């Protein structure tokens, strides 16, 4: 994903089309958020071609508002950052009503809820994402995070197992390895004695799909550590 992100940026820069370059930059920031690559989020946002005021398409400007709100959360300004994002999401002058765009924005807010540990809002955003009929790209992440938020709020783990299993099924169907890895980790963490062996087997199989180079990714390493934990 990182190589694809960087290649898209290089190609867009070479094309000389400023609007395409701005859109590619927004894509690169979004990919970095999905990868939990905080350093790249900061670096790319700082270099975003916002100086091109003549390319101020609504969705590019909207992306920037949300990205800056997300960085506020990273910086510890959690309530201010999330409020900034929510204001943008309810501003009819900013919100682009194109299919899938609302889900894209909700996905960024959902990740901000995870980083900032705002579980109650996270549950609501996760439900919104799953219910959105225009885009199901983030269903696995929404189902998994919604389950994790509910457990953090006191829901017994057995009551969220169906959502975790569905998150795994969606990730498998989409052939999305990182969402599958995350869902498999959650399943093992939430499993009881009866389900632990099966959950361990699944996570072991998922970890094995990552290359030697990918094994160094922090989330893959966390999965491996979980597998050897007593």
VOBA-1610 file (N, C-alpha, C; in pm, whole numbers, padded with zeros to 5 digits, always signed):
BEGIN
Unk+00082-00120+00000Unk+00000+00000+00000Unk+00086+00126+00000Unk+00195+00124+00077Unk+00284+00240+00081Unk+00348+00265-00054Unk+00388+00157-00120Unk+00450+00171-00252Unk+00349+00226-00353Unk+00227+00177-00347Unk+00123+00227-00437Unk+00095+00374-00409Unk+00083+00409-00282Unk+00060+00548-00244Unk+00167+00640-00301Unk+00292+00601-00283Unk+00403+00685-00329Unk+00408+00692-00482Unk+00376+00579-00547Unk+00378+00576-00694Unk+00270+00667-00752Unk+00153+00668-00689Unk+00045+00755-00735Unk+00085+00901-00723Unk+00152+00936-00614Unk+00196+01075-00596Unk+00297+01115-00702Unk+00393+01026-00729Unk+00495+01056-00830Unk+00430+01073-00966Unk+00339+00982-01000Unk+00272+00989-01131Unk+00191+01118-01143Unk+00121+01155-01037Unk+00040+01276-01041Unk+00127+01400-01055Unk+00242+01400-00988Unk+00333+01515-00997Unk+00389+01527-01138Unk+00420+01413-01199Unk+00475+01414-01334Unk+00372+01460-01437Unk+00245+01437-01408Unk+00141+01474-01503Unk+00121+01623-01518Unk+00160+01698-01417Unk+00151+01843-01426Unk+00011+01901-01414Unk-00086+01816-01377Unk-00224+01863-01362Unk-00248+01889-01213Unk-00265+02015-01178Unk-00264+02051-01037Unk-00381+01992-00958Unk-00498+01988-01019Unk-00612+01929-00949Unk-00589+01780-00921Unk-00538+01708-01022Unk-00510+01565-01004Unk-00406+01544-00894Unk-00308+01633-00889Unk-00204+01623-00787Unk-00264+01644-00648Unk-00355+01741-00635Unk-00419+01766-00506Unk-00503+01646-00463Unk-00577+01587-00557Unk-00658+01469-00526Unk-00568+01352-00487Unk-00457+01334-00559Unk-00363+01227-00527Unk-00304+01246-00388Unk-00279+01370-00352Unk-00226+01397-00219Unk-00328+01359-00111Unk-00455+01391-00135Unk-00560+01353-00041Unk-00569+01201-00030Unk-00560+01133-00144Unk-00559+00986-00145Unk-00443+00933-00061Unk-00326+00994-00075Unk-00208+00948-00002Unk-00226+00965+00149Unk-00287+01076+00190Unk-00312+01097+00333Unk-00410+00992+00384Unk-00516+00966+00308Unk-00615+00867+00349Unk-00553+00728+00363Unk-00470+00689+00266Unk-00403+00559+00274Unk-00316+00553+00400Unk-00248+00661+00431Unk-00162+00664+00549Unk-00243+00652+00677Unk-00362+00713+00680Unk-00451+00697+00795Unk-00492+00551+00810Unk-00529+00487+00698Unk-00567+00346+00702Unk-00451+00258+00749Unk-00329+00295+00711Unk-00210+00219+00750Unk-00164+00250+00892Unk-00227+00349+00955Unk-00185+00399+01086Unk-00040+00447+01083Unk-00005+00504+00970Unk+00129+00559+00948Unk+00125+00707+00984Unk+00137+00735+01113Unk+00119+00871+01163Unk+00221+00967+01105Unk+00345+00922+01093Unk+00450+01010+01040Unk+00418+01054+00898Unk+00367+00962+00817Unk+00333+00997+00678Unk+00210+01087+00672Unk+00115+01066+00762Unk-00002+01154+00767Unk+00043+01298+00788Unk+00130+01317+00884Unk+00179+01453+00914Unk+00260+01508+00797Unk+00349+01426+00743Unk+00437+01472+00635Unk+00357+01510+00511Unk+00265+01425+00473Unk+00188+01449+00351Unk+00091+01566+00367Unk+00033+01578+00484Unk-00060+01689+00505Unk+00015+01823+00504Unk+00135+01823+00561Unk+00215+01946+00560Unk+00253+01986+00418Unk+00267+01887+00330Unk+00309+01914+00192Unk+00191+01923+00096Unk+00068+01915+00148Unk-00049+01917+00060Unk-00053+02048-00017Unk-00080+02043-00148Unk-00077+02164-00232Unk-00196+02256-00210Unk-00215+02299-00086Unk-00328+02387-00056Unk-00307+02526-00114Unk-00184+02556-00159Unk-00160+02688-00215Unk-00231+02707-00348Unk-00279+02597-00407Unk-00349+02607-00535Unk-00495+02644-00509Unk-00520+02769-00479Unk-00656+02809-00443Unk-00753+02797-00559Unk-00700+02791-00680Unk-00788+02782-00796Unk-00837+02639-00820Unk-00792+02543-00739Unk-00841+02406-00754Unk-00927+02367-00634Unk-00984+02466-00571Unk-01055+02442-00446Unk-01186+02369-00461Unk-01186+02253-00522Unk-01307+02171-00531Unk-01354+02137-00390Unk-01485+02126-00374Unk-01543+02106-00243Unk-01486+01986-00171Unk-01472+01873-00242Unk-01427+01754-00172Unk-01281+01763-00132Unk-01198+01836-00209Unk-01058+01854-00170Unk-01051+01938-00043Unk-01129+02046-00038Unk-01131+02131+00080Unk-01186+02055+00201Unk-01289+01974+00177Unk-01348+01895+00285Unk-01247+01796+00341Unk-01174+01731+00252Unk-01071+01638+00297Unk-00973+01706+00390Unk-00930+01826+00353Unk-00831+01898+00432Unk-00884+01931+00572Unk-01009+01972+00581Unk-01068+02001+00711Unk-01065+01877+00799Unk-01105+01764+00743Unk-01108+01639+00820Unk-00968+01593+00855Unk-00875+01603+00762Unk-00738+01562+00791Unk-00678+01645+00904Unk-00700+01775+00900Unk-00647+01861+01006Unk-00714+01830+01140Unk-00842+01799+01138Unk-00909+01757+01260Unk-00850+01628+01314Unk-00817+01536+01223Unk-00756+01410+01264Unk-00620+01434+01329Unk-00541+01524+01272Unk-00410+01556+01330Unk-00427+01623+01466Unk-00531+01703+01483Unk-00560+01759+01616Unk-00576+01646+01718Unk-00648+01541+01680Unk-00666+01427+01769Unk-00532+01360+01799Unk-00450+01342+01696Unk-00317+01285+01717Unk-00234+01368+01814Unk-00255+01499+01810Unk-00179+01591+01895Unk-00235+01600+02036Unk-00340+01524+02065Unk-00398+01526+02198Unk-00513+01622+02215Unk-00542+01700+02111Unk-00656+01792+02115Unk-00780+01715+02066Unk-00818+01615+02145Unk-00916+01517+02099Unk-01054+01579+02078Unk-01106+01645+02179Unk-01240+01701+02167Unk-01246+01810+02060Unk-01142+01893+02055Unk-01139+02000+01954Unk-01130+01942+01814Unk-01047+01840+01797Unk-01030+01779+01665Unk-01157+01711+01617Unk-01220+01634+01705Unk-01343+01565+01667Unk-01455+01665+01641Unk-01463+01769+01722Unk-01565+01872+01699Unk-01543+01940+01564Unk-01418+01962+01529Unk-01386+02022+01399Unk-01435+01932+01285Unk-01413+01803+01300Unk-01456+01709+01198Unk-01609+01703+01190Unk-01674+01701+01306Unk-01820+01692+01308Unk-01886+01816+01249Unk-01829+01932+01276Unk-01884+02055+01217Unk-01877+02050+01065Unk-01766+02001+01015Unk-01751+01991+00870Unk-01852+01892+00811Unk-01876+01783+00885Unk-01967+01680+00835Unk-02113+01724+00836Unk-02144+01829+00909Unk-02282+01877+00914Unk-02297+02011+00842Unk-02193+02057+00776Unk-02196+02184+00704Unk-02240+02160+00560Unk-02361+02202+00523Unk-02409+02177+00386Unk-02325+02246+00280Unk-02249+02348+00318Unk-02164+02416+00222Unk-02039+02334+00189Unk-02004+02242+00279Unk-01882+02164+00260Unk-01911+02021+00214Unk-02017+01964+00268Unk-02041+01822+00247Unk-02083+01794+00103Unk-02007+01709+00040Unk-02036+01672-00099Unk-02123+01546-00099Unk-02241+01557-00153Unk-02335+01446-00149Unk-02315+01350-00265Unk-02194+01312-00291Unk-02165+01212-00394Unk-02165+01074-00330Unk-02207+00971-00404Unk-02207+00835-00349Unk-02069+00797-00295Unk-02068+00751-00172Unk-01943+00706-00113Unk-01866+00811-00037Unk-01889+00939-00065Unk-01810+01043+00001Unk-01843+01053+00149Unk-01971+01042+00184Unk-02008+01049+00325Unk-01943+00934+00403Unk-01937+00816+00341Unk-01872+00703+00406Unk-01723+00727+00423Unk-01661+00787+00323Unk-01519+00820+00332Unk-01494+00911+00451Unk-01576+01013+00466Unk-01557+01107+00576Unk-01585+01040+00710Unk-01688+00954+00714Unk-01720+00883+00838Unk-01607+00789+00877Unk-01540+00731+00777Unk-01428+00641+00808Unk-01315+00717+00878Unk-01286+00839+00833Unk-01182+00918+00897Unk-01222+00952+01040Unk-01349+00988+01059Unk-01398+01019+01193Unk-01393+00895+01282Unk-01425+00779+01227Unk-01420+00655+01305Unk-01278+00628+01355Unk-01180+00651+01269Unk-01041+00630+01311Unk-01001+00731+01418Unk-01052+00853+01407Unk-01025+00953+01511Unk-01085+00909+01644Unk-01202+00846+01641Unk-01263+00793+01764Unk-01176+00684+01825Unk-01116+00601+01740Unk-01027+00496+01791Unk-00904+00556+01857Unk-00841+00649+01787Unk-00720+00712+01840Unk-00751+00788+01969Unk-00862+00862+01968Unk-00897+00945+02083Unk-00977+00875+02190Unk-01006+00746+02169Unk-01082+00666+02266Unk-01218+00730+02299Unk-01288+00769+02196Unk-01424+00822+02212Unk-01521+00712+02169Unk-01543+00618+02261Unk-01614+00495+02225Unk-01761+00517+02192Unk-01829+00601+02268Unk-01972+00620+02243Unk-01997+00677+02104Unk-01922+00779+02069Unk-01934+00834+01934Unk-01891+00730+01831Unk-01787+00654+01863Unk-01738+00552+01771Unk-01844+00448+01738Unk-01922+00408+01837Unk-02030+00311+01813Unk-02130+00368+01713Unk-02167+00494+01731Unk-02264+00557+01641Unk-02209+00570+01500Unk-02083+00610+01488Unk-02022+00626+01355Unk-02009+00491+01286Unk-01973+00387+01362Unk-01960+00253+01304Unk-02094+00205+01249Unk-02201+00228+01323Unk-02335+00190+01275Unk-02370+00265+01147Unk-02335+00393+01142Unk-02363+00473+01024Unk-02290+00418+00902Unk-02164+00378+00922Unk-02086+00326+00810Unk-02145+00197+00756Unk-02183+00107+00844Unk-02239-00021+00801Unk-02373-00001+00732Unk-02449+00098+00778Unk-02582+00122+00722Unk-02578+00195+00588Unk-02465+00256+00553Unk-02456+00333+00429Unk-02466+00240+00309Unk-02569+00259+00229Unk-02592+00170+00116Unk-02504+00202-00004Unk-02437+00318-00003Unk-02356+00359-00118Unk-02218+00295-00120Unk-02166+00261-00004Unk-02029+00209+00001Unk-02015+00109+00114Unk-01956-00006+00083Unk-01931-00107+00185Unk-01782-00135+00199Unk-01701-00041+00152Unk-01557-00059+00152Unk-01502-00077+00293Unk-01561-00008+00389Unk-01508-00010+00526Unk-01595-00090+00622Unk-01679-00177+00571Unk-01769-00253+00658Unk-01692-00337+00760Unk-01585-00402+00718Unk-01510-00487+00810Unk-01454-00406+00925Unk-01392-00292+00893Unk-01336-00207+00998Unk-01446-00152+01088Unk-01558-00113+01029Unk-01667-00056+01109Unk-01726-00161+01204Unk-01746-00282+01155Unk-01799-00389+01239Unk-01703-00422+01353Unk-01575-00434+01320Unk-01475-00468+01423Unk-01462-00357+01527Unk-01444-00234+01480Unk-01427-00124+01575Unk-01553-00101+01657Unk-01669-00116+01593Unk-01793-00103+01669Unk-01799-00204+01782Unk-01756-00328+01755Unk-01752-00431+01858Unk-01653-00395+01968Unk-01535-00348+01929Unk-01434-00311+02029Unk-01481-00195+02116Unk-01546-00097+02054Unk-01597+00017+02131Unk-01702-00029+02232Unk-01791-00118+02188Unk-01898-00165+02277Unk-01841-00241+02396Unk-01739-00323+02371Unk-01676-00396+02481Unk-01609-00298+02578Unk-01545-00195+02524Unk-01482-00094+02610Unk-01584-00023+02697Unk-01709-00015+02647Unk-01816+00050+02722Unk-01887-00045+02818Unk-01845-00172+02821Unk-01900-00265+02917Unk-01981-00380+02862Unk-01999-00387+02731Unk-02072-00498+02671Unk-01990-00626+02681Unk-02047-00737+02726Unk-01973-00863+02731Unk-01923-00904+02592Unk-01805-00962+02587Unk-01746-00997+02458Unk-01831-01095+02380Unk-01901-01185+02449Unk-01983-01282+02379Unk-02095-01215+02299Unk-02137-01098+02341Unk-02247-01029+02272Unk-02202-00958+02145Unk-02072-00949+02122Unk-02024-00882+02000Unk-01959-00980+01903Unk-01961-01108+01937Unk-01893-01207+01854Unk-01949-01211+01712Unk-02079-01195+01697Unk-02138-01199+01563Unk-02082-01089+01474Unk-02065-00969+01531Unk-02009-00859+01452Unk-01864-00887+01414Unk-01788-00945+01505Unk-01648-00977+01475Unk-01640-01083+01366Unk-01724-01185+01375Unk-01726-01289+01272Unk-01766-01230+01137Unk-01862-01140+01138Unk-01904-01077+01013Unk-01791-00990+00956Unk-01717-00923+01043Unk-01602-00843+00998Unk-01500-00932+00928Unk-01478-01050+00981Unk-01385-01146+00920Unk-01438-01191+00784Unk-01566-01222+00777Unk-01625-01267+00651Unk-01614-01159+00543Unk-01642-01035+00580Unk-01634-00925+00483Unk-01491-00907+00434Unk-01395-00909+00526Unk-01255-00891+00488Unk-01208-01005+00398Unk-01253-01127+00426Unk-01217-01240+00340Unk-01277-01223+00201Unk-01401-01182+00195Unk-01468-01163+00067Unk-01401-01052-00015Unk-01356-00948+00052Unk-01290-00837-00016Unk-01141-00861-00038Unk-01090-00973+00016Unk-00947-01004+00009Unk-00864-00888+00064Unk-00911-00835+00175Unk-00845-00721+00241Unk-00766-00774+00360Unk-00637-00789+00342Unk-00557-00858+00443Unk-00543-00782+00575Unk-00523-00651+00569Unk-00505-00579+00695Unk-00633-00574+00778Unk-00750-00543+00718Unk-00873-00556+00797Unk-00895-00698+00849Unk-00857-00798+00770Unk-00870-00936+00815Unk-00777-00963+00933Unk-00654-00913+00926Unk-00561-00930+01037Unk-00617-00866+01164Unk-00667-00745+01151Unk-00720-00675+01269Unk-00841-00748+01327Unk-00929-00797+01239Unk-01047-00868+01287Unk-01008-01001+01352Unk-00907-01067+01296Unk-00861-01193+01355Unk-00797-01170+01491Unk-00725-01060+01506Unk-00669-01025+01637Unk-00781-01003+01738Unk-00882-00927+01698Unk-00994-00900+01788Unk-01066-01028+01826Unk-01085-01117+01729Unk-01152-01243+01758Unk-01075-01323+01863Unk-00942-01329+01849Unk-00863-01404+01946Unk-00868-01337+02084Unk-00863-01206+02087Unk-00868-01135+02215Unk-01002-01154+02285Unk-01109-01168+02207Unk-01243-01180+02264Unk-01289-01325+02279Unk-01210-01420+02236Unk-01254-01560+02235Unk-01256-01619+02376Unk-01348-01712+02396Unk-01350-01787+02521Unk-01267-01913+02503Unk-01263-01997+02604Unk-01180-02117+02599Unk-01220-02207+02482Unk-01350-02215+02455Unk-01398-02303+02349Unk-01357-02255+02210Unk-01348-02125+02192Unk-01318-02072+02060Unk-01174-02032+02038Unk-01092-02046+02141Unk-00955-01996+02131Unk-00872-02070+02027Unk-00886-02201+02020Unk-00805-02278+01925Unk-00837-02237+01781Unk-00963-02223+01752Unk-01004-02183+01616Unk-00956-02042+01585Unk-00969-01951+01681Unk-00925-01813+01660Unk-00774-01806+01641Unk-00701-01888+01716Unk-00556-01893+01703Unk-00515-01944+01565Unk-00585-02046+01519Unk-00556-02102+01387Unk-00578-01999+01277Unk-00689-01925+01287Unk-00717-01823+01186Unk-00609-01716+01185Unk-00574-01665+01302Unk-00473-01559+01308Unk-00339-01609+01257Unk-00304-01732+01290Unk-00179-01790+01239Unk-00178-01794+01087Unk-00290-01836+01029Unk-00300-01844+00883Unk-00292-01705+00820Unk-00355-01607+00881Unk-00352-01471+00826Unk-00211-01414+00832Unk-00144-01430+00944Unk-00007-01380+00958Unk+00084-01440+00851Unk+00061-01566+00819Unk+00145-01636+00721Unk+00130-01580+00580Unk+00024-01505+00553Unk+00004-01449+00419Unk+00091-01326+00394Unk+00152-01272+00498Unk+00236-01153+00482Unk+00379-01194+00449Unk+00440-01122+00358Unk+00576-01152+00314Unk+00676-01124+00425Unk+00801-01167+00403Unk+00906-01143+00502Unk+00921-00995+00531Unk+00913-00913+00427Unk+00924-00769+00445Unk+00805-00715+00523Unk+00686-00767+00493Unk+00565-00721+00560Unk+00558-00767+00705Unk+00633-00872+00738Unk+00634-00920+00876Unk+00686-00816+00974Unk+00756-00715+00922Unk+00809-00610+01009Unk+00706-00502+01041Unk+00590-00510+00977Unk+00485-00411+01005Unk+00441-00424+01152Unk+00425-00312+01222Unk+00391-00318+01365Unk+00268-00401+01397Unk+00166-00396+01313Unk+00045-00473+01343Unk+00066-00622+01322Unk+00148-00659+01226Unk+00181-00800+01207Unk+00264-00849+01325Unk+00357-00767+01370Unk+00438-00804+01486Unk+00352-00817+01611Unk+00252-00730+01625Unk+00161-00740+01739Unk+00082-00870+01735Unk+00042-00910+01614Unk-00031-01037+01599Unk+00057-01155+01637Unk+00182-01152+01594Unk+00274-01260+01628Unk+00298-01267+01779Unk+00309-01151+01841Unk+00328-01149+01986Unk+00207-01206+02059Unk+00088-01177+02007Unk-00034-01231+02067Unk-00039-01382+02056Unk+00010-01435+01945Unk+00007-01580+01923Unk+00097-01656+02019Unk+00204-01593+02064Unk+00297-01663+02155Unk+00272-01626+02301Unk+00176-01538+02324Unk+00146-01498+02462Unk+00083-01614+02537Unk+00114-01629+02666Unk+00056-01740+02743Unk-00095-01725+02761
//
